[in-house]
Amino acid sequence: MNPGSADSRDRPAIPDIRERIGGLILELSPQERRAAAYLQDHLEEAAGYTSTELAELAGVSKATVSRLFRSLGFETFREAKVQLRAVRPGAPRPVAPGSGPETHFRGEAHNLQRAAAVLSAAALATAAHRIRTARRVAVVGLRNGYPIALHLREQLVQLRSGVVALPAPGQSLGEEIADLDASALAILVAVPRRSAALSRLIAALRRRSVPMIALGDASARPALADAVAFFETPVQSAGAFSSYATAMSTACLLANAVAVDEGAPEMRRRVELIDGAYTELDELEDEGRGRSNPASSPR
């Protein structure tokens, strides 16, 4: 008998739906994981959808949604809605019983493997070329995406000028995107939980014909279908909080792809100039002493 069936109502409380997803995520099919990722990111509003609507929003088939909920222990989507209606916006996510460091790191490894499995080498090459050649690069992260955007900007600014992280502290986005056009580039970090302002920003960038690159979980892909490159960064975690390790790793991968360009002497010159400025200002520790070419790689 399924733990959520009507005949088990006098049993102990069934596990929170987030716990169920966290406990089964490694056993789900790729399409079921995609649906589960969308569900995790939109639990508060999922009770208001039909199974058909949920499938369309997650970018999977209705049959996949049905299989997912059966895997989670529900006989029907209607049965699952009982729990979904109980999800309180902003409520902390409970830690799955028995989740320890080994479970955490297995989940991290799975997220990285998933990202690698769906990575397109062509998309990576396209993204690197766009970053190298754009007039200006705006790396945008709202809410949880901001630290990732800031880190990516700090890597890219060592390779080229004209890279900014948005939004600047205390500033709005309007003045920052006003002069962006088709010659610029926007890199969007679209990890959950996403700000409602992100969809308005995407629409504003489209009106200005600004090319977009995006890093985000599977649920962000439909909103960014016209991005020149999309890098899937799963955030599933068995614990109380989502994990952004894969997003950070993808940011590193993207920066490294830009750095390997052999046809950009101006990039190598910039690295040398920055390394000289480090020395001039005595800003870094002396771990680089003794290297044959101290300016050979960005920090």
C-alpha positions in Angstrom: 0.0 0.0 0.0 1.3 3.4 -0.9 2.2 5.6 2.2 -0.1 8.4 0.9 -3.2 6.2 0.2 -6.5 6.9 1.9 -6.4 3.6 3.9 -3.2 4.8 5.6 -4.6 8.0 7.1 -4.2 6.7 10.6 -0.6 5.9 10.1 2.3 8.3 11.0 2.5 11.4 8.9 3.7 10.8 5.4 7.1 12.3 4.5 7.2 15.8 3.1 7.2 15.8 -0.7 10.6 17.4 -0.7 12.0 14.6 1.3 10.5 12.1 -1.1 12.2 13.8 -4.1 15.5 14.1 -2.3 15.5 10.4 -1.3 14.6 9.2 -4.8 16.4 11.7 -7.1 19.2 9.3 -8.0 16.7 6.6 -9.0 14.6 8.7 -11.3 14.9 8.7 -15.1 16.3 11.9 -16.8 12.8 13.1 -17.7 11.5 12.4 -14.3 14.4 14.3 -12.7 13.5 17.2 -15.0 9.9 17.2 -13.8 11.1 16.7 -10.2 13.4 19.7 -10.5 10.6 21.9 -11.7 8.3 20.6 -8.9 11.0 21.4 -6.3 11.3 24.9 -7.6 7.6 25.6 -7.8 6.0 23.7 -4.9 4.1 26.7 -3.6 2.1 27.1 -6.9 2.1 23.4 -8.1 -1.2 22.6 -6.3 -2.9 25.1 -8.6 -1.9 23.2 -11.8 -3.4 20.3 -13.5 -1.1 17.4 -14.3 -1.2 18.5 -18.0 -0.2 22.1 -17.1 2.6 20.8 -14.8 3.9 18.6 -17.6 3.9 21.5 -20.1 5.7 23.9 -17.7 8.3 21.3 -16.8 8.8 20.4 -20.5 8.0 16.8 -20.2 5.1 14.5 -21.1 2.0 14.0 -18.9 2.9 10.3 -18.6 6.3 11.4 -17.1 4.5 13.5 -14.5 2.2 10.5 -13.7 5.3 8.2 -13.3 7.0 10.7 -11.1 4.2 10.9 -8.6 3.8 7.2 -8.6 7.5 6.9 -7.8 7.0 9.4 -5.0 4.3 7.1 -3.5 1.1 8.8 -4.7 -1.5 6.9 -6.6 -2.8 10.0 -8.4 -1.9 13.6 -8.9 -5.0 14.6 -7.0 -3.7 12.7 -4.0 -0.4 14.6 -4.2 -2.2 17.9 -4.2 -3.2 17.3 -0.6 0.4 17.7 0.4 1.2 20.4 -2.2 -1.6 22.6 -0.8 0.1 22.3 2.6 3.4 23.8 1.4 3.8 27.2 3.0 5.7 29.8 0.9 9.1 30.4 2.3 8.9 27.5 4.7 12.2 25.8 5.5 12.7 22.4 3.9 13.2 19.6 6.3 16.3 17.4 6.1 15.6 13.9 5.0 16.1 11.4 7.9 19.4 9.6 7.7 20.9 12.2 5.3 24.6 12.5 6.2 27.8 13.7 4.5 27.9 10.6 2.2 24.4 11.2 0.9 25.2 14.9 0.4 28.3 14.3 -1.7 26.7 11.5 -3.7 24.0 14.0 -4.6 26.6 16.6 -5.5 28.4 14.1 -7.7 25.1 13.2 -9.4 24.4 16.8 -10.1 27.8 17.2 -11.7 27.3 14.1 -13.8 23.9 15.3 -15.0 25.4 18.6 -16.0 28.2 16.9 -17.9 25.8 14.5 -19.6 23.7 17.3 -21.1 26.5 19.7 -21.8 26.9 20.6 -25.5 30.5 21.2 -26.6 29.1 23.3 -29.4 27.2 25.5 -27.0 30.4 25.9 -24.8 32.4 27.0 -27.9 29.7 29.4 -28.9 29.4 30.9 -25.5 33.2 31.3 -25.2 33.3 33.1 -28.6 30.5 35.4 -27.7 32.1 36.3 -24.4 35.4 37.1 -26.1 33.9 39.2 -28.9 31.0 41.1 -27.3 31.3 44.8 -26.9 30.2 44.6 -23.3 29.3 41.6 -21.0 26.7 41.9 -18.3 26.6 38.9 -15.9 23.3 39.0 -14.1 22.3 37.1 -11.0 19.2 37.9 -8.8 18.8 36.5 -5.3 20.7 33.2 -5.1 22.2 33.7 -8.5 24.1 36.9 -7.5 27.1 35.2 -5.8 27.6 33.0 -8.8 27.3 35.9 -11.2 29.8 37.9 -9.1 32.3 35.0 -9.1 32.0 34.5 -12.9 32.5 38.2 -13.5 35.6 38.2 -11.3 37.0 35.4 -13.6 36.1 37.0 -16.9 37.3 40.5 -16.0 40.8 39.0 -15.8 40.5 38.1 -19.5 38.8 41.1 -21.0 37.5 44.5 -20.1 33.9 45.7 -20.1 32.5 42.9 -17.8 30.0 43.9 -15.1 28.1 42.0 -12.5 24.4 43.1 -12.1 22.6 44.4 -10.2 25.2 46.6 -8.5 24.6 46.9 -4.8 21.9 49.5 -4.1 21.2 50.1 -7.8 18.3 49.2 -10.1 18.7 47.4 -13.4 17.2 50.0 -15.7 20.2 52.2 -16.0 22.5 49.2 -16.4 20.7 47.6 -19.4 19.7 50.9 -21.1 22.8 50.8 -23.4 22.8 47.1 -24.1 22.1 46.1 -27.7 22.9 43.3 -30.2 26.6 44.0 -29.8 26.6 43.3 -26.1 26.0 40.0 -24.2 24.0 39.1 -21.1 24.9 36.0 -19.0 22.0 35.1 -16.8 22.3 33.0 -13.7 18.8 31.6 -13.4 19.0 29.2 -10.4 16.1 28.8 -8.0 14.5 30.3 -6.2 14.3 32.9 -9.0 13.1 36.4 -8.6 9.9 37.3 -10.3 11.9 40.2 -11.9 13.9 37.7 -14.0 11.1 37.2 -16.6 10.7 40.9 -17.0 14.5 41.3 -17.4 14.5 38.6 -20.1 11.7 40.3 -22.0 13.6 43.7 -21.8 16.8 42.1 -23.1 14.8 40.5 -26.0 13.3 43.9 -26.9 16.9 45.2 -27.2 18.1 42.2 -29.2 20.7 41.4 -26.6 22.1 37.8 -27.0 21.8 35.8 -23.9 23.7 32.9 -22.3 22.1 31.2 -19.3 23.1 28.9 -16.4 20.1 27.4 -14.6 18.3 24.3 -13.6 16.0 22.4 -16.0 13.0 24.4 -15.1 14.6 27.6 -16.4 15.2 26.2 -19.9 11.7 27.0 -21.3 11.9 30.7 -20.4 15.3 30.9 -22.1 14.7 28.8 -25.2 16.2 31.5 -27.4 19.4 31.8 -25.5 22.5 31.3 -27.7 23.7 28.8 -25.1 22.0 27.2 -22.0 24.0 25.3 -19.4 21.9 23.1 -17.1 23.0 23.3 -13.5 21.0 20.9 -11.2 20.5 22.1 -7.7 18.9 19.1 -6.1 19.9 18.3 -2.5 18.7 15.9 0.1 19.1 18.6 2.8 17.2 21.8 3.7 18.8 23.9 1.0 19.5 23.7 -2.7 23.1 23.2 -3.8 24.8 25.6 -6.2 28.0 23.7 -6.5 27.2 22.7 -10.1 26.5 26.3 -11.1 29.8 27.4 -9.6 31.6 24.6 -11.4 29.9 25.5 -14.7 31.0 29.1 -14.2 34.6 27.9 -13.9 34.2 25.8 -17.0 32.9 28.7 -19.0 35.7 31.0 -17.8 38.3 28.4 -18.7 36.8 28.0 -22.2 37.3 31.7 -22.7 40.8 31.5 -21.4 42.0 28.9 -23.8 41.6 31.1 -26.9 45.0 31.1 -28.7 43.9 33.8 -31.2 43.6 36.6 -28.7 46.9 38.2 -27.9 45.0 41.1 -26.3 43.6 38.7 -23.7 47.1 37.4 -22.8 48.3 41.0 -22.7 45.5 41.8 -20.2 46.5 38.9 -18.0 50.1 40.2 -17.9 48.9 43.8 -17.1 46.8 42.5 -14.2 49.6 40.4 -12.9 51.9 43.4 -13.0 49.3 45.4 -11.1 49.0 42.7 -8.4 52.8 43.0 -7.9 52.7 46.8 -7.9 50.0 46.9 -5.2 51.4 43.8 -3.3 47.8 42.5 -3.2 48.4 38.7 -3.3 50.4 36.2 -1.3 53.7 35.0 -2.7 52.5 31.6 -3.8 53.5 32.5 -7.4 57.2 33.1 -6.6 59.4 30.8 -8.6 57.0 30.3 -11.5 58.7 30.5 -14.9 55.8 32.5 -16.2 53.8 34.2 -13.5 51.4 35.8 -15.9 50.6 32.6 -17.7 47.2 32.0 -16.1 44.4 34.0 -14.5 43.7 33.6 -10.8 
